[in-house]
Amino acid sequence: MAETNRKESIEEKVNEICSPLIAAEGLELLDLEFVREHGSWVLRLFIDKPGAVVGIDECALASHAVDKALDIEDVIPQEYSLEVSSPGLNRPLKKQAHYLAVQGKQVRIKTFAPLFEPPRKNFFGTLSNVSSDAVTVEVEGAGPFIIKLKDIARANLEFQP
């Protein structure tokens, strides 16, 4: 449990440092994760560019913008690799603006705890409404579900070709 709290603390500090630096480059820090993979630590930043596709140039720009600041602030005590990438087609949804941008599209939402009757934690359907504190997902065969943003553990756009 202590490692989980330390990992979350590192992620919060990294977010505070990196968000404004990435924003200054005209990009948005959508999400980040600090994970152990194959015995090594990886700090992965997912960036977006409003109205455009994120390419390798944007990833390099964001990487250069944050690399020195992370070294100077020294918030990550162990050695790690920094990766910066696009969120991909199934981009994560974190903020109200992210939900608004994909309204009318297919989403997948997982809640922290089971909701409704019968209880369920997983919702896949069309995002039909977004308010300041909740989203409505139309799940085929099960009807609409109004889910509070505070109850959402993870949400992402489900790319439909």
C-alpha positions in Angstrom: 0.0 0.0 0.0 2.9 2.4 0.8 4.3 1.9 -2.7 0.9 2.7 -4.2 0.6 5.9 -2.2 4.2 6.9 -3.1 3.5 6.2 -6.8 0.3 8.3 -6.7 2.2 11.2 -5.0 4.9 11.0 -7.7 2.2 11.1 -10.4 0.5 14.1 -8.8 3.8 16.0 -8.6 4.8 15.1 -12.1 1.4 16.4 -13.3 1.9 19.7 -11.5 5.3 20.2 -13.1 4.6 18.9 -16.6 1.1 20.3 -17.4 2.1 23.9 -17.6 5.3 23.2 -19.5 3.4 21.1 -22.1 0.6 23.7 -22.3 3.2 26.3 -23.1 4.0 24.3 -26.2 0.4 24.4 -27.3 -0.2 20.8 -26.2 -2.3 19.2 -23.4 -1.2 16.6 -20.9 -4.1 14.1 -21.1 -2.9 11.5 -18.8 0.3 10.0 -17.3 1.3 6.8 -15.6 4.3 5.8 -13.6 4.6 2.0 -13.9 7.1 -0.8 -13.4 7.7 -2.7 -16.6 10.2 -5.6 -17.0 12.0 -4.5 -13.8 12.4 -0.9 -14.8 10.3 2.2 -14.0 8.6 4.1 -16.9 7.1 7.5 -16.7 4.6 7.7 -19.7 3.0 11.0 -20.7 0.0 11.0 -23.0 -0.3 14.3 -24.9 -2.9 15.8 -27.2 -3.0 18.7 -29.6 -6.4 20.4 -29.8 -7.7 20.3 -33.3 -4.8 18.3 -34.7 -3.1 14.9 -34.6 -0.2 14.3 -32.3 2.9 13.2 -34.2 6.5 12.4 -33.4 7.5 16.1 -33.6 4.9 17.0 -30.8 6.1 14.1 -28.7 9.7 15.2 -29.0 8.7 18.8 -28.2 6.9 17.8 -25.0 9.7 15.4 -24.0 12.3 18.2 -24.3 10.0 20.6 -22.4 9.7 18.4 -19.4 12.9 16.4 -19.2 15.2 19.0 -17.6 12.4 20.2 -15.2 11.8 16.7 -13.9 15.6 16.3 -13.3 15.8 19.6 -11.5 12.7 19.0 -9.3 13.9 15.5 -8.6 10.5 14.1 -7.7 11.3 10.6 -8.9 13.9 9.1 -6.6 14.7 6.0 -8.7 15.9 5.7 -12.3 13.2 5.8 -14.9 12.6 6.1 -18.6 10.5 9.0 -20.0 8.1 8.2 -22.8 5.8 10.7 -24.4 3.1 9.5 -26.8 -0.2 10.2 -28.4 -3.3 8.9 -26.5 -4.2 6.7 -29.5 -7.5 6.0 -31.0 -9.1 4.9 -27.7 -8.1 8.1 -25.9 -8.7 8.4 -22.1 -11.4 10.8 -20.9 -10.4 12.6 -17.8 -12.0 16.1 -17.8 -15.4 17.4 -18.6 -14.0 19.0 -21.8 -12.8 15.5 -23.0 -16.3 14.1 -22.5 -17.9 17.1 -24.4 -15.5 16.5 -27.3 -16.7 13.0 -27.8 -20.4 13.4 -27.1 -22.5 11.2 -29.4 -19.7 8.7 -29.7 -19.1 5.2 -28.2 -17.3 5.2 -24.8 -16.3 2.6 -22.3 -16.6 3.5 -18.6 -15.5 1.6 -15.5 -16.7 2.9 -12.1 -14.9 2.5 -8.8 -17.8 0.6 -7.3 -20.9 -1.2 -8.7 -23.8 1.1 -9.4 -27.5 0.7 -10.2 -29.7 -2.4 -10.2 -28.5 -4.9 -11.1 -25.1 -3.7 -9.9 -22.5 -3.1 -12.6 -19.1 -1.4 -12.9 -18.7 -1.5 -16.7 -20.6 0.5 -19.2 -20.2 0.5 -23.0 -22.5 2.7 -25.1 -23.1 6.1 -26.6 -22.2 9.2 -24.6 -25.5 11.1 -25.0 -25.2 13.9 -22.4 -22.5 15.7 -20.4 -23.1 18.0 -17.5 -20.8 19.6 -15.0 -20.8 16.6 -12.7 -22.2 13.6 -14.6 -22.4 11.9 -18.0 -25.2 9.9 -19.5 -24.3 6.6 -21.4 -26.9 4.9 -23.5 -26.2 1.2 -23.2 -28.0 -0.9 -25.8 -30.6 -3.1 -24.2 -30.1 -1.6 -20.8 -31.2 2.0 -21.2 -29.5 5.2 -20.2 -27.2 5.4 -17.1 -26.4 8.7 -15.5 -22.9 8.3 -13.9 -21.3 10.9 -11.7 -17.8 12.0 -12.8 -16.5 11.3 -9.3 -17.6 7.7 -9.6 -15.6 7.0 -12.8 -12.4 5.1 -12.3 -11.5 5.0 -16.0 -13.2 6.1 -19.2 -12.1 6.1 -22.8 -13.4 6.7 -26.3 -14.0 3.5 -28.2 -12.8 4.1 -31.8 -15.4 3.1 -34.4 -13.9 2.9 -37.9 
